[in-house]
């Protein structure tokens, strides 16, 4: 099959209507195109529909037909099944910009028995002094997102496809091009005035030494990343006594450790766990009292990715006043590798250390190679310069998820042809309205949200509340140029009441400024 995308179109950063027509590409009209189809696209769709944008005003292009599909997939791989709790607070309701009733209220209403109903409300009331932070169960979030998807007409907006590139258009706006159809080889192009990029993580980051080992020895079943499917690991560990090496000290590592110890408790698995730290935390962290947080057992404890003031308080305001490297410095002070303090997790690790099945090691990995008796040897250099061998049957990389922007074809193309720029943290540079710097095609604008914007004027972009905040900022910017109707207090109240009754939002005509050129 011949590809319709010529060398000329590949190398040209601005396309005309004639270029697209002459290439024989199928033209589709869109007012606002949101690329990704995940929770970032869903957050924008929810806000714009509440603002009155009709269903035909937003075109979503993504790999799946359900917004939480990818998030749920990654959560399950990192050992957060639907019944376990996510790392989000009670008011960060993905299906509701109003935040009420919160997840805690909803959980209380759904429980049976007075004690069970009171428990989540009491936890919110006493967190974090008397109780751990309340966080919703994954299944609760996914169900609420599915319900809201049906209410706002998500199925009528979404186009299941993969976007390969976005090009600016002569005369303003953008062309969004999809991959070739597997059957016909034909591509689709969407001509829109505005574009929103919310593709999630550029790719899964894998530690270089482990990736080299996997490729050299074709060992993809015993050396795994926490975000890729690896249930076979836990099945194997339940069948026979084994040693597993876990690398990482964030929340994903905590989830992996919980799963391993749960399997010992529930199924009698005889698993020895070696937890390898590059930097061991044994005391509270941070010289500045504003960012000082507890530490112990090798990890820094923090309820969420960032302090709560970063989402809507003083730290948020401080960040908005900074530029470039100063922003990154503040973000790194607020964030960094951390995990929530949860009493059951701490109890598990302390018990494991007492009983000898949980061992901690500290050092820098020198190399990974085949070990004795079909094990994997990790050679570690300690702070005193000595080396030691850590032999394990399984190695799990739980060090992180984020890879470079260029690992994603669309993001790499935006850097090369779309005018997009990197910020001081290496992600996309965006302004306070989440418009991608350097990509404007007047009167069109291109926005982004999610983890690809970390390093901008808002810290908690990779969170439920962060996605909603970005959606609200984008909607405000679109309203300021007449692309959508502004969301006033009266309409907001009316739309909340419609949300409570599960009635579809009231649609308004696309403003006069919304006539496609």
ABEGO torsion letter per residue (X at the ends): XBBABBAAAAABABBBAAAAAAAGBBBBBBABBBBGGBAAAAAAAAAAAAAGBBAAABBBBBABABAAAAAAAAAAAAGBBAABBBBBBAABBAABAAGOBBAAAAAAAABBEAAAAAAAAAAAAAOAAABBBBBBBAAAAAAAAAAAAAAAGAAAABBBBBBABBBBBBGEEBBBBBBBBAAAGBBBBBBBABBBBBAEBAEBBBBAAAAAAAAAAGBAAABBBAABBAAAAAAAAAABBBBBBBBEABAAAAAAAAAAAAAAAAAGBBBBBBBBBABBBABBBEABAAABBBBEGGBBBBABABBAAAAABAAAAAAAABBEAAAAAAAAAABEBBBBBBAAAAAAAAAAAAAGABBBBBEBBABBBBBBGGBBBBBBBBAAGBBBBBBBABBBBAAEABBBAAABAAAAAAAAAAGBBBBAAGBBBBBAAGBBBGABBOABBBBBBEAAABGBABAAABBAAAAAAAAAAAAAAAAAAGABBBBBAAAAAAAAAAAAAGBBBBBBBBBAAABBX
